[in-house]
Amino acid sequence: MDLIEKIESRKARVGIIGLGYVGFPLAMEFAAAGFEVTGIDVNPTKVKVVNHGGSHIPDVDPDQVFPLVKSGNLKATTDFGVLADCDAMSICVPTPLNKTKNPDVSFILSASREIKKHLHPGQLIVLESTTYPGTTEELIRPMLEETGLKVGEDFFLAFSPERVDPGNKVYTIRNTPKVIGASTPACLERAKTYYEQIADKVVTVSSTDAAEMVKLLENTFRSVNIALVNEVALMCDVLNIDVWEVIEAASSKPFGYMRFMPGPGLGGHCIPIDPHYLSWKLKSLNYYARFIELAGEINSRMPDYVVLKVMEALNGIEQSVKGSRILILGVAYKKDIDDVRESPALDVFKLLQQKSGEVLFSDPFVHELAMNGKVYKSQPLTPELLQSVQCVVLTTDHSCLDYEMIRKNARLIVDTRNAFGSRGIVSDRIIKL
Ligand SMILES: NC(=O)c1ccc[n+]([C@@H]2O[C@H](COP(=O)([O-])OP(=O)(O)OC[C@H]3O[C@@H](n4cnc5c(N)ncnc54)[C@H](O)[C@@H]3O)[C@@H](O)[C@H]2O)c1
């Protein structure tokens, strides 16, 4: 039976490599669509949680996992040998930066080596991890073709960027269009059929390079626009103008303007990292990606600006960071999630500690933080805690926070999110970014 027929009749067995924020929801989606899905992860704890019908990702409800595990549609393993039985597979492994801020594609390479060991005719392999243009064709394809099997004839290869937005209740895998580029037309046809089973709309492009670039355009667009609005915030500060008022009014324009908000800096696994994949690739081709570098520079300096605001605020009450108890409120990189990767709140935390502040944090989603070889526990947010600190730095605006309680009890608030402004409660005790 051809792969297309196998997919359309739900007889294709699906493998998802990497069961993180991207891979686990994807595995769930294919399993819910009626496929037999095996998730493969190097982390035995995650594998165990899934096989017990649980969830390690806040966006995935364990109540939905259990029935799929029970019915046999979803299972997980650390054994890559199962790839031999898979007809289609998606690679969803991490793509961080290494210490010198260069792309670390070692996870993609190690997953591809495992696929190579079990590659056989008829299989479809799709890379979903965000990476620089050329990864699929230059790294994965030659490695898989070393087996003697030929792409587009024996096996099929494609790139389809993941667009998951953790915490977003409106846009899910199902209703977010899926972009696909493939090595050959035969590969594209199969990859398109595969993703049409779980996404309402599939958008095809002419190559894997173009599909890789699509993701980088999307994330660079965000990074550059956030940097622009962050710089506007700094300029407004110099001009003594309320940046939030300016943004609110500019957003009334129904065309030609898109609202971005300033904040303490960029966080997450994507926006602060992915544009550097692109600039790294271009550097190797002797092209300097100016916008990306400048945006990275502005965004990564925002925590310093927040600390300056804290110092000014404390100065106003004749106190210093040194010796003050300071509460960081919200350490996740964005609203209503538990992910602290690259979170600017961590930089604010460390910078205030370096200035000899006694720093604590509270976050309803993050129970502990490991930093500089120490583990810090989230403090329950109570009137007593708020009264016990000199300053509260609001870095993440979670919807469940009790702002009235915070306003009533905190002596001084540095609000990097305009949470109090948007609630119409601004006073001398609340210093806006
Ligand atoms: N998190 C997001 O919001 C998001 C959105 C879009 C794209 N992406 C991209 O998707 C990719 C995955 O991101 P994520 O957030 O899911 O990462 P993650 O760290 O949450 O998950 C990755 C998983 O892969 C596993 N893993 C690592 N090496 C492996 C290997 N060789 N074989 C099998 N499993 C392995 C890890 O144990 C982990 O469970 C990255 O390229 C990221 O840039 C992430």
The ligand as a Gaussian input file, in Angstrom:
#p B3LYP/6-31G(d) Opt

LIG

0 1
 N        8.083000      25.885000      22.443000
 C        7.577000      26.611000      21.464000
 O        6.728000      27.461000      21.686000
 C        8.015000      26.410000      20.016000
 C        7.242000      26.977000      19.012000
 C        7.600000      26.789000      17.695000
 C        8.750000      26.060000      17.389000
 N        9.510000      25.529000      18.375000
 C       10.688000      24.751000      17.991000
 O       10.388000      23.370000      18.120000
 C       11.543000      22.651000      18.543000
 C       11.255000      21.900000      19.832000
 O       10.947000      22.849000      20.830000
 P       10.239000      22.470000      22.190000
 O        9.814000      23.753000      22.814000
 O        9.226000      21.397000      21.977000
 O       11.481000      21.863000      23.002000
 P       11.411000      20.997000      24.345000
 O       12.738000      21.134000      24.981000
 O       10.171000      21.309000      25.109000
 O       11.234000      19.510000      23.824000
 C       12.187000      18.816000      23.113000
 C       12.138000      17.356000      23.533000
 O       13.062000      16.629000      22.742000
 C       13.705000      15.662000      23.560000
 N       14.944000      15.285000      22.902000
 C       16.144000      15.904000      22.921000
 N       17.014000      15.243000      22.128000
 C       16.341000      14.200000      21.596000
 C       16.677000      13.165000      20.686000
 N       17.893000      13.095000      20.136000
 N       15.743000      12.257000      20.404000
 C       14.516000      12.321000      20.946000
 N       14.128000      13.280000      21.789000
 C       15.029000      14.209000      22.093000
 C       13.848000      16.344000      24.909000
 O       14.006000      15.414000      25.950000
 C       12.524000      17.113000      24.991000
 O       11.521000      16.355000      25.614000
 C       12.658000      23.682000      18.672000
 O       13.362000      23.735000      17.464000
 C       11.893000      24.979000      18.854000
 O       12.650000      26.091000      18.420000
 C        9.156000      25.670000      19.702000

